[in-house]
Amino acid sequence: MMNIDIEYPQSGHVVVRPHGRVDADSAQSLKDKLREIAQTGAESVIVDLHAVDFIDSSGLSALVSGLKALRQHGGVLNLSQPQTQALTALRLTMLDRVFPIFTSVEEALNEGDLLKP
């Protein structure tokens, strides 16, 4: 089971905090949430993965879908604090080259805007 907390720390910035497993059973809700946020015109979304203990290919697909949706609306999607399993999954799929990955939400908030296309 996965829960998602949403925070709005600064204007135009949204922090999405999934908790638990992001897998075939829960990835659709993350995907839907990221698409909803993209449609609101958010400039920067940070997906904080510190409380995600497992992510599979459907979870990674939800992140890619969210990235595409945000880019269509002129936004960016950054990741922060992935646990070992999530970081391994990102590296194996080479998505660590697609997503900027930060060590903290604060770092992503401060430096993430510099990466806008």
WOWO-V786474 format. One record per residue. RES is the residue in three letters. PHI is phi in radians with two decimals (* if undefined). OMEGA is omega in degrees with one decimal (none if undefined). D_CENTER is the distance of its C-alpha to the mean C-alpha in Angstrom with 2 decimals. Layout:
res=RES phi=PHI omega=OMEGA d_center=D_CENTER
res=RES phi=PHI omega=OMEGA d_center=D_CENTER
This chain:
res=MET phi=* omega=-179.7 d_center=17.69
res=MET phi=-2.17 omega=171.6 d_center=14.25
res=ASN phi=-1.95 omega=178.8 d_center=13.96
res=ILE phi=-2.23 omega=173.1 d_center=11.26
res=ASP phi=-1.78 omega=179.5 d_center=12.12
res=ILE phi=-2.12 omega=176.5 d_center=11.41
res=GLU phi=-2.23 omega=178.9 d_center=12.83
res=TYR phi=-2.17 omega=-172.3 d_center=14.21
res=PRO phi=-1.24 omega=-179.7 d_center=15.34
res=GLN phi=-2.52 omega=177.8 d_center=16.66
res=SER phi=-1.02 omega=178.7 d_center=17.71
res=GLY phi=1.43 omega=-178.8 d_center=15.19
res=HIS phi=-1.99 omega=179.4 d_center=12.25
res=VAL phi=-2.29 omega=174.6 d_center=10.00
res=VAL phi=-1.89 omega=179.4 d_center=8.30
res=VAL phi=-1.88 omega=-176.5 d_center=6.70
res=ARG phi=-2.09 omega=173.3 d_center=8.24
res=PRO phi=-1.29 omega=178.8 d_center=8.83
res=HIS phi=-2.18 omega=176.5 d_center=12.20
res=GLY phi=1.78 omega=-176.9 d_center=14.15
res=ARG phi=-1.64 omega=172.7 d_center=13.94
res=VAL phi=-1.93 omega=-174.6 d_center=11.42
res=ASP phi=-2.36 omega=-176.2 d_center=14.26
res=ALA phi=-0.97 omega=-178.8 d_center=16.52
res=ASP phi=-1.37 omega=-172.8 d_center=17.50
res=SER phi=-2.08 omega=-173.4 d_center=14.26
res=ALA phi=-1.07 omega=-177.9 d_center=11.76
res=GLN phi=-1.08 omega=-179.8 d_center=13.43
res=SER phi=-1.20 omega=175.6 d_center=12.74
res=LEU phi=-1.16 omega=178.9 d_center=8.91
res=LYS phi=-1.04 omega=179.7 d_center=9.67
res=ASP phi=-1.09 omega=-179.1 d_center=12.25
res=LYS phi=-1.12 omega=179.5 d_center=10.45
res=LEU phi=-1.14 omega=177.3 d_center=7.96
res=ARG phi=-1.15 omega=176.9 d_center=11.28
res=GLU phi=-1.03 omega=-179.0 d_center=13.19
res=ILE phi=-1.10 omega=178.9 d_center=11.31
res=ALA phi=-1.03 omega=-178.1 d_center=11.72
res=GLN phi=-1.24 omega=177.3 d_center=15.33
res=THR phi=-1.43 omega=179.5 d_center=15.93
res=GLY phi=1.52 omega=177.5 d_center=15.73
res=ALA phi=-1.03 omega=-179.5 d_center=13.00
res=GLU phi=-1.40 omega=-174.2 d_center=13.23
res=SER phi=-2.47 omega=175.5 d_center=10.11
res=VAL phi=-2.06 omega=176.4 d_center=6.77
res=ILE phi=-1.97 omega=174.1 d_center=5.31
res=VAL phi=-1.67 omega=-178.4 d_center=2.99
res=ASP phi=-1.52 omega=-173.9 d_center=6.39
res=LEU phi=-1.68 omega=-174.8 d_center=7.46
res=HIS phi=-1.08 omega=-178.1 d_center=11.06
res=ALA phi=-1.81 omega=177.2 d_center=12.33
res=VAL phi=-1.67 omega=-177.7 d_center=11.18
res=ASP phi=-1.61 omega=177.9 d_center=14.46
res=PHE phi=-2.73 omega=173.1 d_center=14.08
res=ILE phi=-2.39 omega=179.0 d_center=11.89
res=ASP phi=-1.99 omega=-175.5 d_center=13.98
res=SER phi=-1.08 omega=178.1 d_center=14.15
res=SER phi=-1.23 omega=174.8 d_center=13.37
res=GLY phi=-1.16 omega=177.2 d_center=10.05
res=LEU phi=-1.11 omega=177.7 d_center=9.36
res=SER phi=-1.09 omega=177.7 d_center=10.91
res=ALA phi=-1.11 omega=177.8 d_center=8.77
res=LEU phi=-1.13 omega=178.9 d_center=5.69
res=VAL phi=-1.11 omega=177.9 d_center=8.67
res=SER phi=-1.07 omega=177.5 d_center=10.06
res=GLY phi=-1.10 omega=177.6 d_center=7.45
res=LEU phi=-1.05 omega=-179.7 d_center=7.87
res=LYS phi=-1.09 omega=-179.7 d_center=11.53
res=ALA phi=-1.08 omega=179.8 d_center=11.85
res=LEU phi=-1.15 omega=179.4 d_center=10.65
res=ARG phi=-1.07 omega=178.6 d_center=12.94
res=GLN phi=-1.08 omega=-179.3 d_center=15.68
res=HIS phi=-1.81 omega=176.6 d_center=15.67
res=GLY phi=1.40 omega=-178.7 d_center=15.66
res=GLY phi=-1.85 omega=177.4 d_center=12.24
res=VAL phi=-2.20 omega=176.0 d_center=9.65
res=LEU phi=-2.20 omega=178.2 d_center=5.93
res=ASN phi=-2.04 omega=177.5 d_center=5.80
res=LEU phi=-1.95 omega=174.6 d_center=4.96
res=SER phi=-2.39 omega=170.7 d_center=7.77
res=GLN phi=0.91 omega=177.4 d_center=10.44
res=PRO phi=-1.18 omega=175.3 d_center=9.96
res=GLN phi=-1.28 omega=-174.2 d_center=13.25
res=THR phi=-0.96 omega=-177.1 d_center=15.86
res=GLN phi=-1.13 omega=-179.7 d_center=15.37
res=ALA phi=-1.15 omega=179.3 d_center=11.65
res=LEU phi=-1.11 omega=176.6 d_center=12.61
res=THR phi=-1.07 omega=178.8 d_center=15.63
res=ALA phi=-1.08 omega=178.4 d_center=13.98
res=LEU phi=-1.12 omega=-179.8 d_center=11.83
res=ARG phi=-1.23 omega=-178.8 d_center=15.18
res=LEU phi=-1.07 omega=-179.8 d_center=17.34
res=THR phi=-1.63 omega=-178.3 d_center=15.60
res=MET phi=1.08 omega=176.5 d_center=15.47
res=LEU phi=-1.30 omega=174.7 d_center=11.80
res=ASP phi=-1.18 omega=175.4 d_center=12.00
res=ARG phi=-1.60 omega=-178.9 d_center=14.07
res=VAL phi=-1.64 omega=-177.5 d_center=11.71
res=PHE phi=-1.72 omega=167.6 d_center=8.59
res=PRO phi=-1.17 omega=-178.4 d_center=9.82
res=ILE phi=-2.07 omega=-177.5 d_center=9.47
res=PHE phi=-1.95 omega=-178.5 d_center=11.05
res=THR phi=-1.42 omega=178.4 d_center=13.27
res=SER phi=-2.68 omega=176.1 d_center=12.64
res=VAL phi=-1.10 omega=-179.0 d_center=11.01
res=GLU phi=-1.06 omega=178.4 d_center=14.39
res=GLU phi=-1.10 omega=179.0 d_center=14.34
res=ALA phi=-1.13 omega=177.8 d_center=11.11
res=LEU phi=-1.13 omega=-176.5 d_center=12.87
res=ASN phi=-1.33 omega=-173.1 d_center=16.07
res=GLU phi=-1.90 omega=-175.8 d_center=15.33
res=GLY phi=-1.08 omega=-179.2 d_center=12.26
res=ASP phi=-1.15 omega=-179.6 d_center=14.68
res=LEU phi=-1.18 omega=-175.4 d_center=17.00
res=LEU phi=-1.65 omega=-178.8 d_center=14.92
res=LYS phi=-1.07 omega=-179.6 d_center=15.22
res=PRO phi=-1.16 omega=none d_center=17.21
